[in-house]
Amino acid sequence: MQTLENTLAVIMGGGQGTRLYPLTQQRAKPAVPFGGKYRLIDVPISNCINSGVYKIAVLTQFNSVSLHRHISNTYNFDAFHSGYVSIWAAEQTGENSAWYQGTADAVRKQIFEIRSSGAPFVLILAGDHLYRMNYAEMAAFHWSHNADVTVAVQPIETEDASRFGVLKRNDEERIIRFAEKPKDETILAEMISRPGADKPYFGSMGIYMFNTEVLCELLEHTDYDDFGKHAIPAAVDKWNVFGYYYDGFWADIGTIRAFYEMNLELTDDDPAFSLIDEGWPIYTHARFLPGTQIENSHINHTLLAEGCWIMDADISHSVIGLRSQVRAGVIIKDSILMGADYYGFFRSKEAEISGVPLGIGSDCHIEGAIIDKNTHIGSGTTILPFPRGTEIDQPDWMVRDGIVVVPKNTILPPGTHIAP
């Protein structure tokens, strides 16, 4: 039957996340905290639930413990509901002992599970994109066009075409050609789908809907590693592949720069993407934390999560995550504090050893930085941004594209100075 109840969503969550390193030093990319209280994986799972897709599998591989913990603690349907969120971890079997080699290969290695689900349709999703999409509308498009494969596409500008998989769509909305990150001017000219428009190309969003039997036939007897590079171009030549036009907000936040800028954009007066949508919420783990306590502080254009303690501080254009502790005399600007997994009141050994309590010590100046979870920033520390393009690796901090990143669980001694 052509219903979302018979659709299985498969979310790709197994990549190494090298572009988000060091945020992925100790966690999988989809487990990276976002927006003060969420994880990246919450976005596609919430889109599924809000769309009516309740059979969800997440493919995992690298540093997956925290991702597994978050999913198991958050997404539990009741006993009278047929839905589920399952973890499909990379595993050794009698037929194959290799790791996932790419998105298509990861799905290939789970073909048995896909067939066992009994779902006649499969929705393939990425785990590090930010958007709100009603997959029911994409599914209706897929069924009305009698498609074998549907690719969600978004109009893109000419200067962005070399960063995307570009799809040529005809007047019947069928995809007739695919080019992965084209740079040749002749090919670019041939790939225009919207002549005369400001955004003349269609770029793939990495969101695919397959008829299950087509997906199995496409992958079972081939060695395609990646959907964008290999499987989708092959499908265009053999099956009915259509492009579903989506003109809402969508962003790939898989790099440190994109992640940083998208987080800070959430604090703007009129952000392109808002976490507030009463009809389409983003779900996450319910922590039952107390309200944030603020004493004698100035806070402007800041996204502030619950459970924080802020005293005599000046914070602007920043994201302050769960359980953040910010002490007197601190200035925070254009920065992301991911907060902490605990308060540290009963875990004082680290503070006794280092003399630096959990959170931000007094009289610190932090600007243009990402401070990961459970960090101890000593009093009088200064962190300033570097010129864009700067890359530095130090034992306790790194710079990625000019943004200072302090990794998870780091202890910076008092008076630390990080600046150009």
Secondary structure, DSSP 8 states (H G I E B T S, - for coil): --SGGGEEEEEEE-S--GGGTTTTSSS-GGGSEETTTEETTHHHHHHHHHHT--EEEEEE-SS-HHHHHHHHHH----TT---EEEEEE----SS------SHHHHHHTTHHHHHHHT-SEEEEEESSEEE---HHHHHHHHHHTT-SEEEEEEEE-GGGGGGSEEEEE-TTSBEEEEEES---HHHHHHT-SSTTSSS-EEEEEEEEEEEHHHHHHHHHTS----IIIIIHHHHHHHS-EEEEE--S-EEE--SHHHHHHHHHHTTSSS-SS-S--TTS------------EEES-EEEEEEE-TT-EEES-EEEEEEE-TT-EE-TT-EEES-EE---SS--TT-THHHHHHS--SEE-TT-EEESEEE-TT-EE-TT-EE----TT-EEE-SS-EEETTEEEE-TT-EE-TT-EE--
